[in-house]
Amino acid sequence: MFALVAWTVYANVVSADQHVVARAEALAREKTGCGSGCTRTRLEGSSRVIDKRYAFTFEKGGVVKVVCRRPYIAFGDFACTIQ
């Protein structure tokens, strides 16, 4: 049980998440409708054991909040949705 908890904390909180941020930002840009034409002015994020939450602020599109979760708490690829 301890090993599963340790792996979950590592996989969801401690490990690098650049690919998750890139996926979340692509979804946020799609939501704003400006694609690569908008300049991102701010990125706020938090990593929790259950999910990763991001708030992207774009020059023209405002703030878009995205939540990324794994299908199983410790395993599987992250899937992101607009909050």
Secondary structure, DSSP 8 states (H G I E B T S, - for coil): -HHHHHHHHIIIIIS--HHHHHHHHHHHHHHHT-GGGS-EEEEEEEE-SSEEEEEEEETTTEEEEEEEE-SBTTBS--EEEE-
